[in-house]
């Protein structure tokens, strides 16, 4: 039995390499690390914005979500481009977020909410707000200096990010 349709096999010789190319480009885009300060700041800001939403929904969730800290874990040693106040706020917030996630893991491990009820998220609000504000200001100033097209490139140069 011919699964490729016999006469239509020439279609598959075009489609299969195209699918492989698309899958390859998706994996390459995901694995691309943040190399420039703009990439790092953008990635941190994305995590902070996601964390803002998580914290706003925290009281209404039955099963609270862990905070996003992936960008921090990849880039915490590369923050020299930020001013001291912003760097301090970002560091302070993400250390609190790591502690929060650790308490979430403990609660999940022991299947109890008593660990979660003791978490004070109010003290995280100020460092989160200052971090977001500082990174947004840094992005506004430095993305204007870098000009258009200075961000990440897609798999085809000149096609945008």
N, C-alpha and C positions, 0 to 999 in steps of 0.2 A: 504494500500500500504506500503510495506516494503522498506524504504529508504536505509537501510544498506545492502541490498542484501541477506537477509535470511541466506544462508549457509556461506556467506563470513563475517559474523559478528565477527568471531574470529580475522580477520585482524584488524578490528576497535578497538578491545580491546587492541591491541598492538600499533596502530598508535596514538590514542587519548592521552594516557599518555605520549608518546614520544613528541607529539606536545606541551602538557602542560609543560613538562620539558624544552623544548627549549625556549618557551616564558618566563618562569620563569627565566631561566639563563640570557636571554637578559635583562630583567628588573633589575635583581640584579646587573649585570655588569654596567648598566647605572647609577644606583643609588649609586654605591660605591663611597664614597668620597675619596679625596686625603688625606691619612693618613701620609705618609712619606714625608720628604723633597724632595726625588727623584720624587715622584708622583706630588707634588705641582709644582716643577720646570718644569717638563715635561708638565704639563697642561698649565702653564703660557707660556711656549715656544711655544706650539701648537697655543695658541691664538695670540701670537705675530707674528708668521709666517703667520697665516691667515690674520692678520691685515696688514702685509707688502703687501700681494697680493691685498687686498682691496684698500689700499692707492695707489698702482701702477695703478690700473684700475679706480681710482676715476675720473680723468679728462675725460675719454672716456665713462663713464656710463651716461645714460639718467636719471636713478633713482639710485642714490648712495646707497650703502649698509651700514648698521650700522656696527660699529666695534665690534669685539668679546670682551666681558668683563666678561663673566660668571666665568671663573677661578679666575679672580681678585676679583669678588664679594664674592666668596666662601672662598678665601684664603688670603685676604689682611692683616688679623691680624696674620698670621702664617709665616711671612717672616723673622723671626729672624735668620734663618740659613744662609741668604745671607750676603755678605759683604756690608758695608755702601753705596758704590758707586753704586753697582747693585741695591740694595733695593731702593735707591733714584731715579735711572733712571726708574725702573719698576713702582714705585709709581707715578712719574711725568707723564710718558706716559699714564698710565691707568686713571689718573685724567683728562688728556686732552681728552682721548677717551670717558670718561663719558660725558664730556662737548660737544664733537662732536655729540654723540648720542642724547643728549638732544636737540641740535640745529636741528638735523635731525627729531626728533619727532615733534618739533615746526613747521618745514617746512611742514611736512606731515599733521599736524593738520590744518594749515591755507592754505594748498594747494598752496604754493608759493615756488619759488626757491631763493628768496632774502635772506633767512636765510642761505642757503647753500653757496651762493656765497661769503658771508663774512667770511667763515671758512678758516683759514690759516693752511693748512696741512704741510707746509714747516717746521714750528716750531716743529712739531711732529716727523720729520724724525730723528733728533739726539737722543732724548730719546729712540725712538724705536730701533735704531741701537745699542746704548749702552746697552739697556736691553737685546736684543737678544745676543749680544756678551758676556755679563756678565753671562747670564743663560747658554749659550752653554759652556763656560769655566767651570762654576760650575758643570754642568752635566758631562763634560769630566773627571774632577778630581774626583768627588764623585761617579760616576757610576763605575769607575775602582776600587775604594776602596770597594764598596759594592759587586762587583763580579757578575758573571752571575747568573741569576735567582732571583736577589734581587728585581726586579720590581713587578708589579701586577701579581697575579696568576689568571688563568682562573677558570672556574667552577670545573674543575678536577685538583687537585694538581699534579704537575709533568708533566703536559701537556703544560706548557708555558703560556704566557699571551695572 
